[in-house]
Amino acid sequence: MDQKKSEDLIRRLAAALRGTELYSPTHPLVQRGIDAFTTAATEGLQAAPSIVIGFIGDEVVVDSNRLPRGTATLVGFARDLREREIEKITLSRGLSRDEVRNLISAFGDRKSQTPLSDRLVAKGVRHVTLGKIVVEDVSDEQVGIAAARRVYSTAVETAESLWHAAKAGDQPDPGAARKIIDGLAKLVTQDRTSLMALTALKKYDNYTFTHMVNVSALAMAQARALNIEGTLLREFGFAALMHDIGKVHTPLDVLNKPDKLTKDEFDVMKRHVVDGAHILRRTPEMPALAPIVAFEHHLKQDLSGYPEKIGSRKLNLCTMIVSIADVFDALRSTRPYRKGLATDRIRNIMGEQGSPAFNQPLLKRFVNLMGLFPVGNLVRLNTDELAVVTAEHPTDPFRPQVKIIMDEKGEFLEEPLLANTWERDGRGEHSRAVVEAVDPESLDIDPLKYL
């Protein structure tokens, strides 16, 4: 949007919000404000798949346009949003008048204790996302879990906007996808440990979008271990990010069904590989690898799986890497109908599926890459202490470095204790050893804050 249209959009949004605080929801002035903002937003979204409105101090930024600070209305508007801890509003193509009405209504209700973003979801608002402004890139100096969190958080938000654009029948924005792939690729190269720890979170409230980002990060980590770098590394990440985009056309009751799918339901599910390839082939500037991986990622080494009856072909290397990352992340993620599995259990399940399912040399490389107890995992020691894995032993996957956070009585330590489980005591014995992985959510523990 140009400067003039950006200013007009914000004035209309501010006027609509002001109107709902002065008048009843059915008042003609309120309805007029909703119509005016809907019109301005719809016009802007015809030229771009999304519009990002940011609030920095007392200033308002629309996409790349920093609006003049001359009016008290804009300054007050920015301060009001900042006080509500809203730093960014993203509008996505497909935004309807009803969604705008629900957005304005939610903003006007200052008595509710429910977070604004949750109220929007409850009201069925899918084309408006609220969030904080975070760093989209990571420099050589910015490494560690805090920087990784910022990049990862931005990636998940962008994945959500790409998904909603495709679901609305629009083309996903390759430019937006490239930005997050660049950030993830740098992390894979500079601070893989922090990124891998972030992908281990087992949240399911936004599983679709975290799964997209996790598979991308895991695929790039595998590719980097094969000495793939530069443009090709980013194309692998891009294809992995978009591998499941065809599921935008799969009904939610099929996607989230807790029981075994019927034959008809499974036939519906299987269509997502073809739908995904079509969506990506029609999207300009999409890497040629992306539709190939979307089409192939449920094919096994012997070409069983789906889609069926495709003739003879050799699976792409990226497909084989993405298939491993896809299954691994799906099994360890908590879903509404089951808990995520521990890494050692997943390794056994994937290994039992044998050669037809995965390329065995690539699977072995992946197992070595992830380790037996990956960094960021919560584990129980033979002493009954709880600890977070902070580093892997270079040769012995059973004996990582850990940070002990809870003693054998179940009490948190005031100062976590760093311990190397490979070290021996005065008698030449190992005093501590990892016994099992523990689900951190069951104990309401965030392991990442100890890294």
BELZICOR-V970747 format. One line per field, one symbol per residue. burial: b if it has 16 or more other C-alpha atoms within 10 Angstrom, else e. A space follows every 10 residues. Layout:
burial=???
This chain:
burial=bebeebbebb bbbbbbbbbb beeebeeebb bebbbbbbbb bbebbeeebb bbbbbeebbb bbbebbbeee eeebbebbbe bbeeebbbbb bbbbbbbebb bbbbbbbbee eeeeebbebb eeeebbbbbb beeeebbbee eebbbebbbb bbbbbbbbbb bbbbbbbbeb bbbbebbbeb bbbbbbbbeb bbbbbbbbbb bbbbeebbbb bbbbbbbbbb bbbbeeeebe eebbbbbbbb bbbbbbbbbb eeebeeeeee eeeebeebbb bbbbbbbbbb beeeebbebb bbbbbbbbbb bebebbbeee eeeebeebbb bbbbbbebbb bbbbbeeeeb bbbeebbeeb beeeeebbbe ebbeebeeeb bbbbbbbbbb beebbbbbbb bbeeeeebbb bbbbbbbeee eeeeebeebb bbeeeeeeee bbbbeebbbb eeeeeebbee b
